[in-house]
Amino acid sequence: MATLTLVLASEAPDVDILGYVRGPVYGFAHHRGITHSFVGAPFVAALVLAFVYLVWRWRRRHQKPRPVIGDHVPVDTGPPQPPRWGVLYGFAVLGVLVHILLDFTNAYGVRPFEPFSYSWYSWDIVSIIEPLLCVALLAGLVLPELFGLVTEEIGARRRGPRGRTGAILALIGVALVWGVRDYEHRRAVAAMESLLYRGAEPLRVGAYPYMINPFRWFGVVETETFYARMEVDSSVPEVDPRARTDIRFKPEETPASLAAKSSYLGRVYLDWARFPMTEVQELSRPEGWYLVRFFDMRYAYPERRTRPLSASVELNRDLAVVRENFGLGVQGRREMGDDEK
């Protein structure tokens, strides 16, 4: 039951996706929350173990004794012996912790100390889908099977369980990708922190990965009055090698932006966002209404025409919240036309 336990436990923290049943804003607020924390890990593991126990009971009840062939009587005709539940619980906890670690490596982040602290932490070294990691893990699954077929074909004797060497090499491959990415990430961040931007010192900087290439990073710099986004080549290291730095000035606060920020979605989004930007648009229909958009500069890659993980709040003329959306919202899409969609 070890494999079943580890597979289920490594996916179980994402059970928090059920929060989206209560709406996208509620789901976003609680995603990667208590189920992705050190406090929640033992309880998530216990739920996984309870499910595995039910599977074991079901198999025990429905398993048939091995048939008697001729005069041969099988030794174990009864049900299987109970698993070592303590060991399986340890595996379940390990699976949950590995899930938290994997989520920590990308830019979205986790809140591992919830409910004592709701601060977000992220390593920012790999994309949520990293092809190099997928190749390493897939090779760890496929290659042992291929070599096993060859071994059986030539009649060679196999030592140890099939797949052990492949699993070890796959984990080594993952560690190497993380190690190289972490080193290059540090070089990119250090290069960005060492510069002035239009004469202003950076308050915060962030470097976010591109797929496959470990030397190419999307950099974001925050100053008192603006954000700067650029490409960073960590192999040199060089900031903005193509001279394409984009400056986005922070907007002045308005009654509409302040009202949107105090809404439920606004509070949740600003708590999660690393480099938040707001845009206020007065809608023509209904007249006097406002659309306030939120987006995070760490996802504003120059190549992207869309704004992933953006949000919007619609306000009426009295600045009361009418609708909260992920994306631009219906009214915003109508106002901004096809290019902004």
SERO-4910 file (N, C-alpha, C, O; in steps of 0.05 Angstrom, whole numbers):
BEGIN
 pado doro    nc1    nc2    nc3   cac1   cac2   cac3    cc1    cc2    cc3    oc1    oc2    oc3
  Met    A     16    -24      0      0      0      0     17     25      0      6     48      0
  Ala    A     44     22      0     61     46      2     59     64    -22     57     88    -20
  Thr    A     59     52    -46     57     68    -70     30     83    -71     30    107    -77
  Leu    A      8     70    -65    -18     83    -65    -18    106    -45    -28    128    -51
  Thr    A     -7    101    -21     -6    122      0     10    146     -9      1    169     -6
  Leu    A     33    142    -21     50    164    -29     38    180    -52     38    205    -52
  Val    A     26    166    -71     14    180    -94    -10    197    -84    -12    220    -92
  Leu    A    -27    186    -68    -50    202    -58    -41    225    -40    -52    247    -43
  Ala    A    -21    220    -23    -13    241     -5      1    264    -19     -1    287    -11
  Ser    A     15    257    -41     29    278    -56     10    296    -72     18    317    -81
  Glu    A    -15    288    -75    -35    304    -88    -56    315    -69    -70    334    -76
  Ala    A    -58    304    -45    -80    310    -27    -81    340    -19   -103    350    -16
  Pro    A    -59    355    -16    -62    383     -7    -79    399    -27    -91    419    -18
  Asp    A    -80    391    -52    -97    407    -71   -126    401    -68   -142    410    -84
  Val    A   -134    387    -47   -163    384    -41   -175    411    -35   -200    414    -36
  Asp    A   -159    431    -29   -169    458    -23   -182    470    -48   -196    491    -46
  Ile    A   -179    458    -71   -192    468    -95   -223    466    -93   -237    479   -107
  Leu    A   -232    450    -74   -261    448    -69   -272    475    -59   -296    480    -61
  Gly    A   -255    493    -50   -264    519    -41   -275    535    -64   -291    554    -60
  Tyr    A   -268    528    -89   -278    543   -112   -308    537   -116   -321    551   -132
  Val    A   -319    517   -103   -347    512   -104   -363    536    -93   -385    542   -102
  Arg    A   -351    549    -74   -363    573    -62   -357    598    -77   -364    620    -68
  Gly    A   -344    596   -100   -339    619   -116   -309    623   -120   -293    613   -104
  Pro    A   -301    636   -142   -273    639   -148   -257    655   -128   -234    650   -123
  Val    A   -270    676   -117   -256    693    -98   -250    677    -72   -228    678    -61
  Tyr    A   -270    663    -62   -266    646    -38   -245    625    -43   -228    620    -27
  Gly    A   -247    612    -67   -227    592    -73   -199    603    -75   -180    590    -65
  Phe    A   -196    626    -87   -170    639    -89   -159    646    -61   -135    643    -56
  Ala    A   -177    655    -44   -168    663    -17   -157    640     -1   -140    644     16
  His    A   -168    616     -5   -160    593     11   -142    573     -4   -135    553      7
  His    A   -135    579    -29   -118    561    -44    -89    563    -32    -80    584    -26
  Arg    A    -77    540    -31    -50    537    -18    -50    550     10    -32    565     17
  Gly    A    -70    542     25    -72    552     52    -66    531     72    -43    521     73
  Ile    A    -85    524     89    -79    506    112    -71    478    103    -55    465    117
  Thr    A    -81    469     80    -73    442     71    -44    442     60    -32    421     56
  His    A    -33    466     56     -5    468     47     13    479     69     33    492     64
  Ser    A      6    473     94     21    483    117     32    460    134     23    438    131
  Phe    A     51    467    150     63    447    168     43    438    189     43    415    198
  Val    A     25    455    197      4    448    216    -16    429    203    -25    410    216
  Gly    A    -23    435    179    -44    419    165    -33    392    155    -49    374    150
  Ala    A     -7    390    150      4    366    138     -3    340    153    -12    321    140
  Pro    A      0    339    179     -8    314    193    -37    306    190    -44    283    189
  Phe    A    -55    326    189    -83    321    186    -90    312    158   -106    293    154
  Val    A    -78    324    138    -82    315    110    -72    287    107    -84    270     94
  Ala    A    -48    281    119    -37    254    117    -56    234    131    -59    211    122
  Ala    A    -68    242    153    -87    224    167   -111    218    150   -121    195    149
  Leu    A   -121    238    136   -144    233    118   -136    213     95   -152    196     88
  Val    A   -112    217     84   -103    198     64   -101    170     75   -109    151     62
  Leu    A    -90    167     99    -86    141    111   -114    128    116   -117    104    113
  Ala    A   -133    144    124   -160    134    129   -172    123    103   -185    102    103
  Phe    A   -167    137     81   -177    127     55   -163    101     47   -175     82     38
  Val    A   -136    100     51   -121     76     45   -131     53     62   -132     30     53
  Tyr    A   -138     58     87   -148     37    105   -174     26     94   -179      2     94
  Leu    A   -192     44     84   -217     34     72   -211     17     47   -225     -3     43
  Val    A   -192     25     31   -185      9      8   -175    -19     16   -182    -39      5
  Trp    A   -158    -19     37   -147    -44     47   -170    -62     57   -170    -86     52
  Arg    A   -189    -50     72   -211    -66     83   -228    -77     60   -236   -100     61
  Trp    A   -232    -61     40   -248    -70     17   -234    -93      3   -247   -113     -4
  Arg    A   -208    -91     -2   -193   -112    -15   -193   -137      2   -194   -159     -9
  Arg    A   -190   -134     28   -189   -157     46   -216   -172     45   -217   -196     46
  Arg    A   -237   -157     44   -264   -169     44   -270   -184     18   -283   -204     18
  His    A   -260   -173     -5   -267   -184    -31   -245   -201    -43   -249   -212    -65
  Gln    A   -223   -204    -30   -202   -221    -41   -208   -250    -38   -216   -259    -16
  Lys    A   -205   -265    -59   -212   -293    -59   -186   -309    -54   -164   -301    -62
  Pro    A   -189   -332    -39   -165   -349    -35   -154   -360    -62   -169   -363    -81
  Arg    A   -128   -364    -62   -116   -375    -86   -126   -404    -91   -128   -420    -72
  Pro    A   -131   -410   -116   -143   -436   -122   -123   -459   -116    -99   -455   -119
  Val    A   -134   -482   -110   -117   -506   -105   -115   -521   -132   -135   -528   -144
  Ile    A    -90   -525   -141    -85   -538   -166    -72   -565   -160    -50   -567   -150
  Gly    A    -87   -586   -166    -77   -614   -161    -73   -618   -132    -91   -613   -116
  Asp    A    -50   -629   -125    -44   -634    -97    -30   -611    -83    -24   -612    -59
  His    A    -26   -590    -98    -12   -567    -87    -31   -549    -71    -51   -541    -82
  Val    A    -25   -544    -46    -41   -527    -29    -25   -502    -24     -4   -503    -12
  Pro    A    -35   -478    -31    -21   -453    -26    -17   -449      4    -34   -457     20
  Val    A      5   -436     10     12   -431     38     -7   -411     51    -17   -414     73
  Asp    A    -12   -388     36    -28   -367     47    -54   -364     32    -56   -349     13
  Thr    A    -73   -379     41   -100   -378     29   -118   -358     42   -140   -352     32
  Gly    A   -109   -346     64   -126   -327     78   -120   -299     69   -105   -295     50
  Pro    A   -132   -279     82   -129   -251     74   -100   -242     80    -87   -254     97
  Pro    A    -91   -221     67    -63   -211     72    -60   -200    100    -80   -191    112
  Gln    A    -36   -199    109    -30   -188    135    -34   -158    135    -30   -145    114
  Pro    A    -42   -146    158    -46   -117    159    -20   -103    153      1   -111    161
  Pro    A    -21    -80    138      3    -64    134     13    -52    160     -1    -52    180
  Arg    A     37    -42    159     48    -27    182     37      2    179     49     18    165
  Trp    A     16      7    193      2     32    190     19     56    199     17     78    188
  Gly    A     36     52    218     54     74    227     73     82    205     79    106    200
  Val    A     84     62    191    102     68    168     87     82    146     97    101    134
  Leu    A     63     72    140     47     85    119     40    113    126     39    131    108
  Tyr    A     34    119    151     28    146    159     53    164    155     50    187    146
  Gly    A     77    153    161    101    169    156    104    175    126    112    197    119
  Phe    A     98    155    109     99    159     80     79    181     72     85    198     55
  Ala    A     55    181     84     35    201     78     44    229     85     40    248     70
  Val    A     55    232    109     66    258    117     88    267     98     89    290     90
  Leu    A    105    248     90    127    255     71    115    264     44    125    284     33
  Gly    A     95    251     35     82    259      9     71    287     11     74    302     -8
  Val    A     58    294     33     46    320     36     69    341     37     66    363     24
  Leu    A     90    336     51    112    355     54    126    359     27    134    381     20
  Val    A    129    338     11    141    340    -15    123    358    -33    134    374    -49
  His    A     97    355    -31     79    372    -46     83    401    -39     85    418    -57
  Ile    A     86    407    -13     90    435     -5    117    445    -16    119    468    -25
  Leu    A    137    428    -15    164    436    -26    162    442    -56    173    462    -65
  Leu    A    148    425    -71    146    430    -99    131    456   -105    138    471   -124
  Asp    A    110    462    -90     96    487    -94    113    511    -86    110    533    -97
  Phe    A    130    507    -67    148    529    -58    168    537    -79    177    560    -80
  Thr    A    175    518    -97    196    524   -117    187    543   -138    204    556   -151
  Asn    A    161    547   -143    152    565   -164    143    592   -152    143    596   -128
  Ala    A    136    610   -170    131    638   -162    105    642   -147    102    662   -132
  Tyr    A     86    624   -149     60    628   -136     63    628   -106     51    645    -92
  Gly    A     79    609    -96     85    609    -67     66    593    -50     46    582    -60
  Val    A     73    590    -25     57    576     -5     57    592     21     72    610     25
  Arg    A     38    584     39     37    595     66     42    573     86     23    564     99
  Pro    A     67    565     90     72    541    106     67    544    136     65    524    150
  Phe    A     65    568    146     62    573    174     34    580    183     29    588    205
  Glu    A     15    578    164    -13    582    171    -22    561    191    -14    538    188
  Pro    A    -37    568    211    -52    593    216    -37    613    234    -49    633    241
  Phe    A    -12    608    240      3    627    257     13    651    242     16    673    253
  Ser    A     19    647    216     27    668    199     16    663    171     17    641    161
  Tyr    A      6    684    158     -6    682    132     13    693    110      4    698     88
  Ser    A     38    696    117     58    706     98     63    685     76     63    661     81
  Trp    A     67    695     52     73    678     29    103    675     26    118    694     30
  Tyr    A    112    651     18    140    646     13    142    631    -14    126    614    -20
  Ser    A    163    638    -29    167    625    -55    197    625    -61    211    644    -54
  Trp    A    206    605    -75    234    602    -83    239    615   -111    261    625   -116
  Asp    A    219    615   -128    220    628   -154    240    617   -173    251    632   -190
  Ile    A    247    592   -172    268    581   -189    259    565   -213    274    562   -232
  Val    A    234    555   -212    224    540   -235    195    548   -241    181    559   -224
  Ser    A    187    543   -266    159    548   -273    142    526   -261    151    505   -252
  Ile    A    116    532   -260     97    512   -249     98    487   -265     97    465   -254
  Ile    A    102    489   -291    107    466   -308    135    469   -319    139    487   -336
  Glu    A    154    453   -310    182    455   -319    189    431   -335    191    409   -324
  Pro    A    193    434   -362    198    411   -379    223    394   -370    222    370   -372
  Leu    A    244    407   -360    267    391   -352    261    372   -329    271    350   -328
  Leu    A    245    382   -310    237    364   -288    219    342   -298    222    319   -289
  Cys    A    201    348   -316    183    328   -327    199    306   -342    193    282   -339
  Val    A    220    314   -356    237    295   -371    251    277   -351    252    253   -355
  Ala    A    263    289   -330    278    273   -311    260    252   -297    267    229   -293
  Leu    A    236    261   -289    217    242   -275    206    221   -294    203    198   -286
  Leu    A    200    230   -318    190    210   -338    211    189   -344    204    166   -347
  Ala    A    236    198   -347    257    179   -352    260    159   -329    266    135   -333
  Gly    A    256    169   -304    258    151   -281    236    130   -281    240    109   -269
  Leu    A    214    135   -295    192    115   -296    196     96   -320    191     72   -318
  Val    A    203    107   -343    203     92   -368    228     75   -371    227     52   -378
  Leu    A    252     87   -367    277     73   -373    280     47   -357    289     28   -369
  Pro    A    273     46   -331    276     21   -317    259     -1   -330    267    -25   -330
  Glu    A    235      5   -340    219    -15   -353    232    -25   -379    232    -49   -385
  Leu    A    244     -7   -394    258    -15   -418    282    -32   -412    286    -53   -425
  Phe    A    298    -24   -393    321    -40   -385    312    -67   -374    326    -87   -377
  Gly    A    290    -67   -359    280    -92   -348    272   -112   -370    277   -136   -368
  Leu    A    260   -102   -392    253   -119   -414    278   -131   -427    279   -154   -435
  Val    A    299   -114   -430    324   -124   -441    337   -145   -423    347   -165   -433
  Thr    A    336   -140   -397    348   -159   -378    334   -186   -380    347   -207   -380
  Glu    A    307   -185   -381    292   -210   -383    298   -224   -410    299   -249   -411
  Glu    A    302   -209   -431    306   -221   -457    333   -236   -458    335   -257   -470
  Ile    A    354   -225   -446    380   -238   -446    383   -257   -423    404   -271   -422
  Gly    A    363   -258   -405    365   -278   -383    383   -269   -361    391   -286   -345
  Ala    A    390   -243   -360    408   -234   -338    392   -233   -312    368   -231   -311
  Arg    A    407   -235   -291    395   -235   -264    393   -207   -254    412   -191   -255
  Arg    A    369   -199   -244    365   -172   -234    371   -171   -204    363   -189   -189
  Arg    A    384   -150   -196    391   -146   -168    373   -124   -157    373   -101   -167
  Gly    A    358   -130   -136    341   -110   -124    316   -105   -140    313   -115   -162
  Pro    A    297    -89   -129    272    -84   -143    276    -67   -168    293    -49   -168
  Arg    A    261    -73   -188    263    -57   -213    254    -28   -208    234    -23   -194
  Gly    A    269    -10   -218    262     19   -216    277     34   -195    276     58   -194
  Arg    A    292     19   -177    306     34   -156    327     53   -167    328     76   -160
  Thr    A    343     43   -186    364     59   -197    352     83   -213    362    105   -211
  Gly    A    331     77   -228    318     99   -243    307    120   -225    309    144   -231
  Ala    A    295    112   -202    284    132   -184    306    149   -172    303    173   -169
  Ile    A    328    136   -164    350    151   -153    362    171   -173    367    194   -166
  Leu    A    365    162   -198    376    180   -218    356    203   -224    365    226   -229
  Ala    A    330    197   -224    310    218   -228    312    239   -206    310    263   -212
  Leu    A    314    230   -181    316    249   -159    342    266   -161    342    290   -155
  Ile    A    364    253   -169    389    268   -173    385    289   -195    395    311   -193
  Gly    A    371    281   -216    365    300   -238    349    324   -228    355    347   -236
  Val    A    329    319   -212    313    341   -201    331    359   -183    329    383   -185
  Ala    A    348    347   -166    365    363   -149    384    380   -165    390    402   -158
  Leu    A    395    369   -187    413    384   -204    399    408   -217    410    430   -218
  Val    A    375    403   -227    359    425   -239    355    447   -218    359    471   -224
  Trp    A    346    439   -195    342    459   -173    368    473   -166    367    498   -162
  Gly    A    390    459   -164    415    471   -156    424    492   -176    432    514   -169
  Val    A    423    485   -202    431    504   -223    413    528   -224    422    550   -225
  Arg    A    387    522   -222    367    544   -222    371    563   -199    370    587   -202
  Asp    A    376    552   -175    379    569   -152    404    586   -154    404    610   -147
  Tyr    A    426    574   -164    451    590   -167    447    613   -187    454    635   -182
  Glu    A    434    607   -210    430    627   -230    410    648   -221    412    672   -228
  His    A    390    640   -205    371    659   -194    384    679   -176    378    703   -177
  Arg    A    402    669   -159    416    687   -141    433    707   -157    435    730   -149
  Arg    A    446    698   -178    462    716   -195    445    737   -208    453    761   -210
  Ala    A    421    729   -217    403    748   -230    394    769   -210    394    793   -216
  Val    A    386    761   -186    376    779   -166    399    798   -157    394    822   -154
  Ala    A    423    788   -153    445    805   -145    452    826   -166    457    849   -160
  Ala    A    451    818   -192    456    837   -213    435    859   -213    442    883   -218
  Met    A    410    853   -209    389    873   -209    391    892   -185    386    915   -187
  Glu    A    399    881   -162    401    897   -138    425    917   -139    425    936   -124
  Ser    A    444    912   -156    468    928   -157    465    953   -174    483    969   -176
  Leu    A    442    957   -187    438    979   -206    419   1000   -195    403    995   -177
  Leu    A    421   1024   -207    401   1045   -203    383   1045   -228    391   1039   -250
  Tyr    A    358   1053   -224    338   1053   -245    327   1081   -247    311   1090   -230
  Arg    A    335   1095   -268    328   1124   -271    336   1139   -247    322   1157   -238
  Gly    A    359   1132   -236    370   1146   -213    358   1137   -186    365   1147   -165
  Ala    A    339   1118   -187    326   1109   -162    337   1082   -153    342   1065   -170
  Glu    A    340   1079   -127    348   1053   -117    324   1034   -115    302   1042   -110
  Pro    A    329   1009   -121    307    989   -119    299    984    -91    316    980    -73
  Leu    A    273    983    -86    262    975    -60    261    944    -58    269    933    -38
  Arg    A    252    932    -79    250    903    -81    255    894   -109    249    909   -128
  Val    A    266    871   -112    270    859   -139    261    830   -139    260    817   -118
  Gly    A    254    821   -162    246    793   -166    255    783   -193    253    797   -213
  Ala    A    264    758   -193    272    745   -218    256    720   -221    255    703   -203
  Tyr    A    243    717   -244    224    695   -249    232    679   -274    241    691   -294
  Pro    A    229    653   -273    242    636   -293    227    635   -319    203    639   -321
  Tyr    A    242    629   -340    231    620   -365    235    589   -366    253    579   -353
  Met    A    219    576   -382    221    547   -384    248    539   -398    257    554   -416
  Ile    A    259    517   -390    282    504   -402    308    519   -398    327    508   -386
  Asn    A    309    544   -407    334    560   -406    339    569   -377    324    587   -368
  Pro    A    360    559   -363    364    567   -335    378    594   -333    381    605   -310
  Phe    A    387    606   -355    401    632   -354    384    656   -361    393    678   -359
  Arg    A    359    651   -369    342    672   -377    320    677   -356    307    658   -348
  Trp    A    318    702   -347    300    708   -325    284    733   -332    293    751   -346
  Phe    A    259    734   -322    243    758   -324    246    773   -298    238    763   -277
  Gly    A    257    797   -300    262    813   -276    242    835   -272    233    848   -290
  Val    A    235    839   -246    217    861   -238    231    876   -215    240    865   -196
  Val    A    231    902   -218    243    920   -198    222    940   -189    208    952   -205
  Glu    A    220    943   -163    202    963   -152    218    986   -140    236    982   -124
  Thr    A    211   1011   -147    222   1035   -135    199   1050   -121    176   1040   -119
  Glu    A    205   1074   -111    184   1089    -98    161   1097   -116    138   1098   -108
  Thr    A    167   1102   -142    147   1113   -159    140   1095   -183    120   1100   -196
  Phe    A    155   1074   -189    149   1058   -212    159   1030   -209    175   1023   -192
  Tyr    A    149   1013   -227    160    986   -231    175    985   -257    168    999   -277
  Ala    A    197    970   -258    212    965   -282    213    935   -288    219    920   -270
  Arg    A    206    928   -312    208    899   -319    228    897   -342    230    914   -360
  Met    A    243    875   -342    266    872   -360    273    843   -362    264    826   -346
  Glu    A    290    836   -381    302    810   -384    329    810   -371    344    830   -372
  Val    A    336    788   -358    362    785   -345    376    760   -355    364    739   -356
  Asp    A    401    763   -363    418    741   -371    437    734   -348    457    748   -344
  Ser    A    431    713   -333    447    707   -310    474    694   -317    491    691   -299
  Ser    A    478    685   -341    503    673   -349    525    694   -350    549    686   -349
  Val    A    519    719   -352    539    740   -355    549    750   -328    573    750   -323
  Pro    A    532    759   -309    504    766   -311    500    794   -322    516    812   -316
  Glu    A    479    798   -337    473    824   -349    444    830   -347    427    813   -353
  Val    A    438    855   -339    410    863   -336    402    878   -362    416    896   -371
  Asp    A    379    870   -373    368    883   -397    388    882   -420    395    904   -430
  Pro    A    397    859   -429    416    858   -451    406    869   -477    421    877   -494
  Arg    A    379    869   -481    368    879   -506    358    907   -504    345    918   -522
  Ala    A    363    920   -481    354    948   -477    324    952   -482    316    969   -496
  Arg    A    309    935   -469    280    936   -472    266    940   -445    243    931   -442
  Thr    A    278    952   -427    266    957   -401    240    972   -404    239    993   -418
  Asp    A    219    963   -391    193    975   -392    187    987   -364    189    974   -344
  Ile    A    180   1013   -364    174   1027   -339    144   1030   -336    130   1040   -355
  Arg    A    133   1022   -313    105   1026   -307    103   1042   -281    110   1032   -260
  Phe    A     93   1067   -284     91   1084   -260     67   1075   -243     46   1067   -253
  Lys    A     71   1077   -217     49   1070   -199     27   1092   -200     33   1115   -199
  Pro    A      3   1083   -203    -19   1103   -205    -25   1117   -178    -20   1105   -157
  Glu    A    -36   1140   -180    -44   1154   -156    -70   1142   -145    -87   1132   -161
  Glu    A    -72   1142   -119    -96   1131   -107   -120   1149   -112   -118   1173   -111
  Thr    A   -143   1136   -117   -168   1150   -121   -189   1138   -102   -184   1116    -92
  Pro    A   -211   1151    -98   -232   1139    -82   -241   1112    -92   -247   1094    -77
  Ala    A   -241   1108   -119   -249   1083   -131   -229   1061   -125   -236   1039   -118
  Ser    A   -203   1067   -128   -182   1047   -122   -181   1040    -93   -177   1016    -86
  Leu    A   -185   1059    -75   -185   1053    -47   -209   1036    -39   -207   1018    -23
  Ala    A   -232   1041    -52   -256   1025    -46   -252    997    -56   -260    978    -42
  Ala    A   -240    994    -79   -235    967    -90   -215    952    -73   -218    928    -68
  Lys    A   -194    965    -63   -174    952    -47   -185    943    -20   -175    924     -8
  Ser    A   -205    957    -10   -217    949     16   -238    927     13   -249    917     33
  Ser    A   -245    920    -12   -264    898    -16   -251    871     -9   -227    870     -4
  Tyr    A   -268    851     -7   -257    824      0   -237    814    -20   -215    805    -13
  Leu    A   -243    817    -46   -224    809    -67   -199    825    -66   -177    815    -69
  Gly    A   -202    852    -62   -179    869    -60   -160    862    -38   -136    861    -42
  Arg    A   -171    856    -14   -154    849      8   -140    822      3   -116    819      9
  Val    A   -155    803     -8   -143    777    -13   -121    779    -34    -99    768    -31
  Tyr    A   -127    794    -55   -107    796    -77    -82    811    -69    -60    802    -75
  Leu    A    -85    833    -55    -62    848    -46    -45    833    -25    -21    838    -23
  Asp    A    -58    816    -10    -42    799      8    -25    780     -6     -3    773      3
  Trp    A    -34    770    -30    -19    750    -45      1    763    -64     23    752    -68
  Ala    A     -6    785    -77     10    797    -98     37    806    -87     39    817    -65
  Arg    A     58    802   -103     85    811    -96     90    840   -106    100    857    -91
  Phe    A     82    845   -131     86    872   -143     58    881   -154     55    880   -179
  Pro    A     40    889   -137     12    894   -146     10    920   -162     23    940   -155
  Met    A     -6    920   -182    -13    944   -198    -43    946   -199    -57    925   -201
  Thr    A    -53    970   -199    -82    975   -201    -87    994   -225    -71   1012   -230
  Glu    A   -109    989   -238   -118   1007   -260   -147   1013   -256   -163    995   -252
  Val    A   -154   1038   -257   -182   1047   -253   -193   1057   -279   -181   1073   -293
  Gln    A   -216   1047   -286   -229   1054   -311   -258   1062   -305   -273   1047   -292
  Glu    A   -266   1085   -315   -294   1094   -311   -310   1082   -334   -304   1087   -358
  Leu    A   -331   1067   -328   -347   1054   -349   -368   1073   -360   -379   1090   -346
  Ser    A   -373   1069   -385   -394   1085   -399   -421   1073   -394   -441   1087   -395
  Arg    A   -422   1047   -390   -447   1034   -385   -443   1014   -362   -427    995   -366
  Pro    A   -456   1016   -340   -474   1039   -332   -457   1064   -326   -434   1062   -316
  Glu    A   -468   1086   -332   -453   1111   -329   -447   1116   -299   -463   1113   -282
  Gly    A   -422   1125   -295   -413   1131   -268   -402   1108   -252   -394   1111   -229
  Trp    A   -403   1084   -264   -391   1060   -251   -362   1059   -257   -351   1071   -276
  Tyr    A   -348   1043   -240   -319   1040   -243   -311   1010   -245   -324    993   -233
  Leu    A   -290   1006   -259   -278    979   -260   -249    982   -251   -233    997   -263
  Val    A   -242    969   -229   -215    970   -218   -202    943   -222   -212    923   -212
  Arg    A   -180    943   -237   -166    918   -243   -141    915   -226   -127    935   -221
  Phe    A   -136    891   -218   -112    884   -203    -96    864   -219   -107    845   -230
  Phe    A    -70    867   -220    -53    847   -232    -25    849   -218    -18    869   -207
  Asp    A    -11    827   -220     15    825   -207     37    826   -228     37    810   -247
  Met    A     56    844   -225     77    848   -245     95    823   -248    108    820   -269
  Arg    A     96    805   -229    113    782   -232    103    763   -253    117    745   -262
  Tyr    A     77    766   -261     66    750   -283     63    766   -309     52    755   -328
  Ala    A     72    790   -309     69    807   -333     93    804   -352    107    823   -358
  Tyr    A     99    779   -360    120    774   -379    115    790   -405     92    791   -414
  Pro    A    135    802   -416    131    819   -440    119    803   -464    104    815   -480
  Glu    A    124    777   -465    114    761   -488     84    755   -485     72    747   -505
  Arg    A     73    758   -462     45    751   -457     26    774   -464     30    796   -455
  Arg    A      6    767   -480    -14    787   -486    -36    788   -465    -50    808   -463
  Thr    A    -39    767   -450    -59    766   -429    -46    772   -402    -22    774   -400
  Arg    A    -62    774   -381    -53    779   -354    -62    756   -336    -84    756   -325
  Pro    A    -45    736   -333    -53    713   -316    -57    721   -287    -43    739   -277
  Leu    A    -77    709   -275    -82    713   -246    -89    742   -240    -82    753   -219
  Ser    A   -102    756   -259   -111    783   -254   -139    782   -242   -152    761   -243
  Ala    A   -148    804   -231   -174    805   -218   -186    833   -223   -171    851   -230
  Ser    A   -211    836   -218   -224    861   -222   -248    864   -203   -260    844   -194
  Val    A   -254    889   -196   -276    896   -178   -292    917   -192   -281    937   -201
  Glu    A   -318    913   -194   -336    933   -206   -351    948   -184   -361    936   -165
  Leu    A   -351    974   -186   -363    992   -166   -385   1008   -179   -382   1017   -202
  Asn    A   -406   1014   -164   -426   1032   -174   -418   1061   -168   -397   1066   -157
  Arg    A   -436   1079   -175   -429   1108   -172   -425   1115   -142   -413   1135   -136
  Asp    A   -436   1099   -124   -433   1104    -95   -408   1089    -84   -403   1089    -60
  Leu    A   -392   1077   -102   -368   1063    -95   -374   1038    -79   -357   1029    -63
  Ala    A   -397   1027    -82   -404   1002    -69   -397    979    -89   -400    982   -113
  Val    A   -387    957    -78   -379    934    -94   -403    921   -107   -422    913    -92
  Val    A   -403    919   -133   -425    906   -147   -418    878   -155   -434    860   -153
  Arg    A   -393    874   -164   -384    848   -174   -354    845   -171   -339    865   -174
  Glu    A   -346    821   -164   -317    815   -162   -311    792   -182   -325    772   -182
  Asn    A   -290    796   -197   -284    777   -218   -255    770   -218   -238    784   -208
  Phe    A   -249    747   -230   -222    741   -239   -220    746   -269   -238    737   -283
  Gly    A   -199    760   -277   -198    769   -305   -208    798   -305   -210    811   -284
  Leu    A   -214    808   -329   -223    836   -331   -251    841   -323   -259    863   -315
  Gly    A   -268    820   -324   -296    824   -319   -311    830   -344   -300    838   -364
  Val    A   -337    826   -343   -354    829   -367   -353    857   -378   -349    862   -401
  Gln    A   -357    877   -360   -358    904   -369   -331    913   -379   -329    928   -399
  Gly    A   -310    905   -366   -283    913   -374   -276    902   -402   -264    916   -418
  Arg    A   -284    878   -408   -279    866   -434   -294    881   -456   -283    885   -478
  Arg    A   -318    890   -450   -333    905   -469   -321    932   -475   -321    942   -497
  Glu    A   -310    944   -454   -299    971   -456   -272    971   -471   -266    989   -487
  Met    A   -256    950   -466   -228    951   -475   -224    939   -503   -203    943   -515
  Gly    A   -244    924   -514   -242    915   -541   -227    889   -543   -218    878   -524
  Asp    A   -224    880   -568   -213    853   -573   -183    851   -566   -175    830   -557
  Asp    A   -168    872   -569   -139    870   -564   -133    864   -535   -115    848   -529
  Glu    A   -148    876   -517   -143    872   -489   -154    846   -479   -146    836   -458
  Lys    A   -174    834   -493   -185    809   -485   -163    788   -484   -169    765   -477
***
